């Protein structure tokens, strides 16, 4: 019992510190910037100009906005855009391509805090965009080619408040701050519970046993066995929990900035059990296309992982 309490307290301390002292300030700043750009019409201008370039990849204007949301806000931010696409009657083929792109890209709520651990944010964003476009294209032309493409004229505009005058700007910042606080605090339960599970598995030797079992295969692939723990955490508990484990490994000196950058393509994406479950909750038609989207996302993630291995 004493060991269990020690594990809970250690995991709780790590989860709260990560959410309030790393995730919260970064989310407040980035979300405020995004909401101000949105209110000033900058994002609308950007989406309008990027949409024609990305249509060959199976994306429309709302898909472009989803890419901006996951890159600079959080993995959950595109849920609202996917729900909007579902409600406005966007074709299932477009939905599948957009969902695949989102699942393959790096989520800001993990990539931005991990920049403090040594993650190179610039290359990450470029490779994330490339992987997302590959995932969308592979899904559009391959895995989802048999899905319905019929749709009526779709309204691709986004409804958002305007920031006119000092009061309008302050209102936008206050709303963004409140939203960032909800995102950060909402991450604490999953962070703590997942870290308890991870610490518990480590304390009983399960992680070490799995690492030893996979060691021959990892040796053939020239992969550091330390990746087993964050990878297992990511699959079971999501990217935010993986970030918590990676933070602990970094503090303990078990992983370096080079390892973080080499593994970023594989570990920093929402294609895991919690991430996929939250994204497909956007709507019934979104959930219907999860299989081709997940297959396309896997191809995009493989491309990203290769890129990170090549450039470090």
C-alpha positions in Angstrom: 0.0 0.0 0.0 2.9 2.4 0.8 4.4 1.8 -2.6 1.0 2.6 -4.3 0.6 5.8 -2.4 4.2 6.8 -3.3 3.4 6.1 -7.0 0.2 8.2 -6.8 1.9 11.2 -5.2 4.8 11.1 -7.5 2.6 10.9 -10.6 0.2 13.6 -9.2 3.1 16.0 -8.6 4.5 15.4 -12.1 1.1 15.7 -13.8 0.1 18.9 -12.1 3.5 20.6 -12.6 3.4 19.7 -16.3 -0.1 20.9 -16.8 0.1 24.2 -14.8 3.7 25.3 -15.3 4.5 24.1 -18.8 1.2 23.4 -20.7 -0.9 26.3 -19.4 1.4 29.3 -20.1 2.3 28.0 -23.6 -1.4 27.3 -24.4 -2.5 30.7 -23.2 0.0 32.6 -25.4 -0.5 30.5 -28.5 -4.3 30.4 -28.2 -4.5 34.1 -27.6 -2.4 34.7 -30.7 -4.6 32.4 -32.8 -7.8 33.9 -31.6 -6.6 37.5 -32.2 -5.5 36.5 -35.7 -8.9 34.8 -36.2 -10.8 37.9 -35.0 -8.7 40.2 -37.2 -9.5 38.2 -40.2 -5.9 37.1 -40.8 -6.7 33.4 -40.6 -9.7 33.8 -43.0 -7.3 35.5 -45.5 -4.7 32.7 -45.1 -7.3 29.9 -45.5 -8.8 31.6 -48.6 -5.3 31.6 -50.3 -4.2 28.2 -49.1 -7.4 26.3 -49.9 -6.9 26.2 -53.7 -3.3 24.9 -53.3 -4.4 22.1 -51.0 -7.5 21.0 -52.9 -5.5 18.4 -54.9 -4.8 16.7 -51.6 -8.5 16.3 -50.8 -8.7 19.3 -48.4 -11.0 22.3 -48.5 -10.9 25.6 -46.6 -12.2 24.1 -43.4 -9.5 21.4 -43.7 -6.8 24.1 -43.9 -8.2 25.6 -40.7 -8.1 22.2 -38.9 -4.4 22.0 -39.8 -3.7 25.4 -38.3 -5.6 24.4 -35.2 -3.7 21.2 -34.4 -0.4 22.9 -35.2 -0.8 25.9 -33.0 -3.6 25.2 -30.4 -4.1 21.5 -29.4 -5.1 18.1 -30.8 -8.7 18.7 -29.6 -9.1 22.0 -31.4 -10.0 20.5 -34.8 -13.0 18.6 -33.2 -15.1 21.8 -33.6 -14.0 22.1 -37.3 -14.7 18.4 -38.0 -18.1 18.8 -36.4 -18.8 21.8 -38.6 -17.8 19.9 -41.7 -20.1 17.0 -40.7 -23.0 19.3 -40.1 -22.5 21.3 -43.3 -22.6 18.2 -45.4 -19.0 17.9 -46.5 -18.5 14.6 -48.4 -17.3 11.5 -46.5 -14.2 11.4 -48.8 -13.3 15.0 -47.8 -13.9 14.1 -44.1 -11.7 11.1 -44.3 -8.8 13.1 -45.9 -9.1 15.8 -43.3 -9.3 13.4 -40.4 -6.2 11.5 -41.8 -4.3 14.8 -42.0 -5.2 15.8 -38.4 -4.3 12.3 -37.1 -0.9 12.4 -38.8 0.2 15.9 -37.7 2.0 17.1 -34.6 -0.3 18.5 -31.9 0.7 21.9 -30.4 -0.2 20.9 -26.9 2.7 18.4 -27.0 5.1 19.9 -29.5 5.3 23.4 -28.0 6.0 22.3 -24.4 8.5 19.7 -25.6 10.4 22.6 -27.3 11.6 23.3 -23.8 13.1 19.8 -23.7 15.1 20.4 -26.8 12.6 19.6 -29.6 13.4 21.6 -32.8 10.0 23.2 -33.5 10.8 24.5 -37.0 11.7 21.2 -38.6 8.8 19.6 -36.7 6.2 21.9 -38.2 7.6 21.5 -41.7 7.7 17.7 -41.4 4.3 17.7 -39.7 2.7 19.6 -42.6 4.4 17.3 -45.1 3.2 14.2 -43.3 -0.3 15.6 -43.0 -0.5 16.3 -46.7 0.8 12.8 -47.5 -1.8 11.3 -45.2 -4.6 13.4 -46.8 -3.5 12.6 -50.4 -3.1 8.8 -49.7 -6.5 8.7 -48.1 -8.2 10.8 -50.8 -6.7 8.9 -53.8 -6.3 5.5 -52.1 -8.0 4.3 -48.9 -11.1 6.5 -49.3 -11.5 6.5 -53.0 -14.7 4.5 -52.9 -16.4 6.9 -50.4 -19.2 9.3 -51.4 -17.9 12.5 -52.9 -21.3 14.1 -53.5 -22.0 17.3 -51.6 -23.9 20.5 -52.0 -22.2 23.9 -52.0 -20.4 24.0 -48.7 -20.0 27.1 -46.7 -16.3 27.2 -45.8 -16.4 30.4 -43.8 -15.8 30.5 -40.1 -18.0 32.3 -37.6 -15.9 34.1 -34.9 -16.0 37.3 -32.8 -14.3 40.5 -34.1 -11.6 42.3 -32.2 -12.5 46.0 -32.7 -10.9 48.4 -30.3 -9.1 47.8 -27.0 -12.1 46.2 -25.4 -12.7 43.8 -28.2 -9.0 42.7 -28.1 -9.2 42.3 -24.3 -12.4 40.2 -24.6 -10.7 37.9 -27.2 -7.7 37.5 -24.9 -9.8 36.8 -21.9 -11.9 34.2 -23.8 -8.7 32.5 -25.1 -7.2 32.5 -21.6 -10.3 30.8 -20.2 -10.2 28.3 -23.0 -6.5 27.6 -22.4 -7.1 27.1 -18.7 -9.9 24.6 -19.4 -7.6 22.7 -21.8 -4.7 22.6 -19.4 -6.8 21.7 -16.3 -8.8 19.2 -18.3 -5.5 17.4 -19.1 -4.6 16.8 -15.4 -6.9 13.8 -14.7 -5.6 11.9 -17.8 -2.0 12.9 -17.1 -2.1 11.8 -13.5 -4.0 8.5 -14.1 -1.7 7.6 -17.0 1.4 8.4 -15.1 0.1 6.3 -12.2 -0.3 3.4 -14.6 3.1 3.9 -16.1 4.9 4.2 -12.8 3.0 1.2 -11.5 4.0 -0.9 -14.6 7.6 0.2 -14.1 7.6 -0.6 -10.4 6.4 -4.2 -11.0 8.9 -4.7 -13.8 6.4 -4.9 -16.6 8.0 -2.2 -18.7 11.5 -3.7 -18.3 10.2 -7.1 -19.3 8.6 -5.7 -22.4 11.8 -3.8 -23.3 13.8 -7.0 -22.9 11.3 -8.9 -25.1 11.5 -6.3 -27.8 15.3 -5.7 -27.5 16.3 -8.1 -30.4 13.9 -6.5 -32.8 14.8 -3.0 -31.7 18.5 -3.9 -32.1 17.9 -5.0 -35.7 16.2 -1.7 -36.4 18.9 0.2 -34.5 16.3 1.8 -32.2 17.1 2.8 -28.6 15.1 0.5 -26.3 14.2 3.5 -24.1 11.5 4.3 -26.7 9.4 1.5 -25.4 8.2 3.4 -22.3 7.1 6.6 -24.0 5.6 4.7 -27.0 3.6 2.4 -24.7 2.4 5.5 -22.8 1.4 7.3 -26.0 -0.7 4.4 -27.3 -2.5 3.8 -24.1 -2.9 7.3 -22.6 -2.2 9.8 -25.4 0.4 12.4 -26.4 0.1 14.5 -23.3 0.8 11.6 -21.0 3.8 10.6 -23.3 5.1 14.2 -22.9 4.9 13.7 -19.1 6.9 10.5 -19.3 9.4 12.1 -21.7 9.8 15.1 -19.3 10.7 12.7 -16.4 13.2 10.8 -18.6 14.8 14.1 -19.7 15.1 15.2 -16.1 16.7 11.9 -15.1 19.2 12.2 -18.0 17.9 9.0 -19.7 17.0 10.7 -23.0 18.8 13.5 -24.9 17.5 16.3 -27.2 18.7 14.2 -30.1 16.5 11.3 -29.1 13.5 13.6 -28.7 14.0 15.0 -32.2 14.6 11.5 -33.8 11.5 10.1 -32.2 9.2 13.1 -32.7 7.7 11.8 -36.0 6.6 8.6 -34.4 5.5 9.9 -31.0 4.0 13.4 -31.5 0.7 12.8 -33.2 -2.9 12.1 -32.0 -3.1 8.6 -33.6 -3.6 6.8 -30.2 -6.5 5.5 -28.3 -7.6 8.7 -26.5 -6.7 11.0 -29.4 -8.6 9.1 -32.0 -11.6 8.6 -29.7 -11.9 12.4 -29.1 -11.5 13.3 -32.7 -14.1 10.8 -34.1 -16.5 12.0 -31.5 -17.0 15.1 -33.7 -19.9 13.5 -35.5 -21.4 10.3 -36.8 -20.1 10.7 -40.3 -16.7 11.5 -39.0 -16.7 8.2 -37.0 -17.8 6.4 -40.2 -14.6 7.2 -42.0 -12.1 6.4 -39.2 -10.7 3.3 -40.8 -9.5 4.8 -44.1 -8.4 7.9 -42.2 -6.3 5.9 -39.7 -4.6 4.0 -42.5 -3.8 7.2 -44.4 -2.5 8.7 -41.1 -0.2 5.8 -40.6 1.4 6.4 -44.0 1.8 10.1 -43.1 3.3 9.3 -39.7 5.8 6.8 -41.3 6.9 9.6 -43.7 7.3 12.0 -40.8 9.3 9.4 -38.8 11.6 8.9 -41.7 12.1 12.6 -42.1 13.0 13.0 -38.4 15.4 10.2 -38.6 17.1 11.7 -41.6 17.5 15.2 -40.3 17.5 14.6 -36.6 
